[in-house]
Amino acid sequence: FFFFFFFFMLVLPILPILVLLLFLFLSVCLTSTFFMFLFLLLFLLFVLLFFFLLLNLTVGAGAYNIRCCLLLISSRELIGLLFFQRWLLDSPHSMQLCLPRARLFRGRRQKYGTRP
């Protein structure tokens, strides 16, 4: 009984965070856009699951305000993560899929030796 309690209460909630950190670590070490894409996809999935879970739990008079706050928090996190991804993949070894800012920095670095 204690093993099941330990597993479901402590290990299972930590597993998604560990998977996200693993993908983030792999994307930083390998400068791989594939792992960063997986990280973004899983993070978006977890944010949406958390959002809809709390959306189902909040029923009552103040439910609309809570939903608006959750929507603001999740959109801010996603915007911050997109900026973080653009900053993280700003290296000459990355694939530069849709990062014109990174290409601009790379060109200036080759020309002047420093970033603006």
C-alpha positions as CSV (number, residue, x, y, z in Angstrom):
1,F,0.0,0.0,0.0
2,F,2.8,2.4,0.9
3,F,4.5,1.7,-2.4
4,F,1.4,2.6,-4.4
5,F,0.9,5.7,-2.3
6,F,4.5,6.8,-2.8
7,F,4.4,6.1,-6.6
8,F,1.1,7.9,-7.3
9,M,1.6,10.8,-4.9
10,L,5.3,11.6,-5.4
11,V,6.7,9.9,-8.5
12,L,4.0,10.5,-11.1
13,P,3.6,14.3,-10.6
14,I,7.4,14.7,-11.0
15,L,7.7,12.5,-14.2
16,P,6.4,15.1,-16.7
17,I,8.7,17.8,-15.2
18,L,11.7,15.4,-15.5
19,V,10.8,14.6,-19.2
20,L,10.6,18.3,-19.9
21,L,13.9,19.0,-18.3
22,L,15.5,16.0,-20.2
23,F,14.3,17.4,-23.6
24,L,15.5,20.9,-22.6
25,F,18.9,19.5,-21.5
26,L,19.2,17.6,-24.8
27,S,18.2,20.6,-26.9
28,V,20.8,22.8,-25.1
29,C,23.6,20.2,-25.3
30,L,23.0,19.1,-28.9
31,T,21.7,22.5,-30.1
32,S,19.0,20.4,-31.7
33,T,15.8,22.0,-32.9
34,F,14.1,18.6,-32.9
35,F,14.5,18.3,-29.1
36,M,13.5,21.9,-28.7
37,F,10.4,21.2,-30.8
38,L,9.5,18.2,-28.6
39,F,10.1,20.3,-25.5
40,L,7.8,23.1,-26.7
41,L,5.1,20.5,-27.8
42,L,5.1,18.8,-24.4
43,F,5.1,22.0,-22.5
44,L,2.2,23.3,-24.5
45,L,0.4,20.0,-23.9
46,F,1.0,20.1,-20.1
47,V,-0.1,23.8,-20.0
48,L,-3.3,22.9,-21.9
49,L,-4.0,19.9,-19.7
50,F,-3.5,21.9,-16.6
51,F,-5.6,24.7,-18.0
52,F,-8.5,22.4,-18.8
53,L,-8.2,20.5,-15.5
54,L,-8.6,23.7,-13.6
55,L,-11.3,24.9,-16.0
56,N,-13.3,21.8,-15.1
57,L,-12.6,22.3,-11.4
58,T,-13.7,25.9,-11.3
59,V,-17.5,26.0,-11.4
60,G,-19.4,28.8,-9.7
61,A,-19.6,32.6,-9.6
62,G,-15.9,33.3,-9.8
63,A,-15.2,30.7,-12.4
64,Y,-15.0,33.3,-15.3
65,N,-12.4,35.4,-13.5
66,I,-10.3,32.3,-12.7
67,R,-10.5,31.2,-16.4
68,C,-9.3,34.6,-17.6
69,C,-6.4,34.6,-15.2
70,L,-5.4,31.1,-16.3
71,L,-5.6,32.2,-19.9
72,L,-3.3,35.2,-19.3
73,I,-0.8,33.0,-17.3
74,S,-0.6,30.3,-20.0
75,S,-0.3,32.8,-22.9
76,R,2.5,34.7,-21.0
77,E,4.3,31.5,-20.4
78,L,4.1,30.5,-24.1
79,I,5.3,34.0,-25.2
80,G,8.2,33.8,-22.8
81,L,9.1,30.3,-24.0
82,L,9.0,31.4,-27.7
83,F,11.4,34.3,-26.9
84,F,13.6,31.8,-24.9
85,Q,13.7,29.5,-27.8
86,R,14.8,32.3,-30.2
87,W,17.5,33.2,-27.7
88,L,18.6,29.6,-27.1
89,L,18.9,28.6,-30.8
90,D,21.0,31.7,-31.6
91,S,24.1,29.8,-32.4
92,P,25.9,29.0,-35.7
93,H,25.6,25.3,-35.1
94,S,21.8,25.3,-34.9
95,M,19.6,24.7,-38.0
96,Q,18.1,28.2,-38.0
97,L,14.7,27.1,-39.1
98,C,12.7,30.3,-38.6
99,L,15.0,32.6,-36.8
100,P,15.8,35.7,-38.9
101,R,17.1,37.5,-35.7
102,A,19.7,34.7,-35.2
103,R,20.9,35.1,-38.8
104,L,21.2,38.8,-38.4
105,F,23.3,38.4,-35.2
106,R,25.4,35.7,-36.9
107,G,26.2,38.0,-39.8
108,R,27.1,40.9,-37.5
109,R,29.2,38.7,-35.4
110,Q,31.2,37.6,-38.4
111,K,31.5,41.2,-39.6
112,Y,32.3,43.0,-36.4
113,G,33.2,40.3,-34.0
114,T,30.6,41.2,-31.3
115,R,26.9,41.4,-30.9
116,P,25.1,44.7,-31.0
